[in-house]
Amino acid sequence: MATSLQRNTNRQRPTKSAGAKAKRTKVQRRRLVDLGMDEAAVALLNSTEVRTLLKHPKKVSEANA
């Protein structure tokens, strides 16, 4: 009976906001440009490709050197 009186407040995680996602993608694209990629080429990538490239930053910088 004692367990039913306790209340679990951690039932649901907060949802991610669209503004925070846009900020993350903007930062990730800026990181690719800083690694040496062309800004126009980065603009053509979708978000999945951007994250895949950022997993191996050394390869990205060597390919664009």
Protein Blocks (a to p, Z undefined) as FASTA:
>chain_A
ZZmmpccfklbccdddfklmmmmmmmmmmmmmmnopafklmmmpcfklmmmmmmmmmlmm
mmmZZ
